[in-house]
Amino acid sequence: MRSPGRHRHLPALARLVIVALLLAALIGGTSAVDGYGRARRQRMKNKVLEMFYHAYDNYMTYAFPHDELKPLTKSFTDSLSELGNLNLEHLPQDYNGSALTLVESLSSLVVLGNLTEFERGVLWLSENLTFDVDARINLFECNIRLLGGLISAHVLAKEYSNQLKDGLYQDQLLHLAESLGNRFLPAFETPTGLPYAWINLKYGVMENETTETSTSGCGSLILEMGVLSRLTGDSRYEAAALRALRKLWSLRSSLNLVGTTLDVLTGKWIEYSSGIGAGVDSFYEYLIKAYILFGSDEYWDMFHSAYLAVQKYFRHGPWYHEADMRTGEATHWQLTSLQAFWPGLQTLLGDVTAANLSHREFYNLWQRFGVLPERYLLDYGMLHPTEKYYPLRPEFAESTFYLYQATKDPWYLEVGEAIVGSLNYYSKVDGGFASVRDVSTMELEDHQHSFFLSETCKYLFLLYDDSFLRNQNYIFTTEGHPLPIRSTWHEKFPATHVPSNWTFVKDESQPIRVSALSSQVCPETIFRQIVGSPWESACHVPDSYASHRCRIDDDCGIEAVTCKKRTCSMAGYCGLWLVIY
């Protein structure tokens, strides 16, 4: 629920203007002086280019057209078999995989400015890729990797059509995406509308298929399937994904928390413990990105409530632990490498101070181990005994990119240097970049995941050269595929001008009694500059009086860090007081 009163929220037009301005600020280019140095930036850009092409060229030499590269043995793996137990008995004899790494690399090739190789990839996929195979695949993984990769590449092919050969591109990738989307739809035919986690591309949902899915698995489909509907004019894809998201949100607890896994037939939760890491992460990410991409307040309302709940029940200083969705009580005090996306999400929201605090702790852990371990036990101060690996994940690089774009602080460019240095020192081998099996010994694993090319290298490149972003606002999917923000995709979209009169937000005779989050404005990069807001975070509501004196609880605001309501003590001061009954 939004806060009542005359400062309840900005008009929809102004809210979307703020979103547009924040995105413009985030991708405003590197022309500003940041003290890092042009030559140093160029050197780091070249290092990232070398990394990308070392990984890409080895894939094309030793693994293409199979899915992913095994860099230690210079061989390949068809990762659909890993993601979904590919039924090799029923595949055509000439089946060579889905060329997953190529699909994932297309948008990166455009970001890097290599339209020639992009063109080659588009042509090969147009002539060779098919989804008419007897393969049991994971819906979530194939949505973010294959469907997202195809849709993004299609959009980029249309945007850069004047730089491609005449007549080369005739929507071939969109037709492939539509074929894949059609094969997803049977997964949603459940009593709840929540999709099965696994589906056979040829035969649909198989007999005795598992009914367990994750929050991410059924709540992180709206970007790719929503854009597919807008590109094709077929509303079924977005309708299915939105129905699933709405159902998932309806199953939240009274604390506005969701669990990690649930049953698609009954809608009952299986795992009540939850956090911002594996199984849940992209659910939060897609709520705010869907709002930015499609402009519907429904997404914002869900995100607003979910974000406040995360800050209240998961946050502990700079870290985020897991908690029981029913009670908010802490369950697991552990850090997972997937949580490193959160500072990037907070930066997109404008909660930069909180983002920076968590990002620096992730960086400290990176420096300690050389890379970011998959799981670290905060309560014991030690690595998880079995999950010690680092599969070249991109989340820390992603958040570093967002924070640099928002602040232009050259320290983040130095963090990028540390990431590039570690990857080259520990993971680079003759046949590509290998995952780290154990961060305590730096033993390597024979796997180069496709997201190393679609995300890790892309975000590191954009950190030092963001020219791709200068003429167009994009939202990046959870797999790093750029989707453009278009007025035709929005329910509402701002005019081209920015309102100059903000007096409807702040009454000089009254303190601001609503948070930036409730008002849907940026507390850091936009709103502070325009109205001199005292907000310290997205959820912060200042006390009525600078002295923090109070007569009643209503004189007290919302605490900036925990997002919890401050109350008035018997002595007449606002604070987070412990109540003893």
Disulfide bonds with the S-S distance in Angstrom:
Cys539-Cys563 1.98
Cys550-Cys568 2.08
Cys556-Cys574 2.09
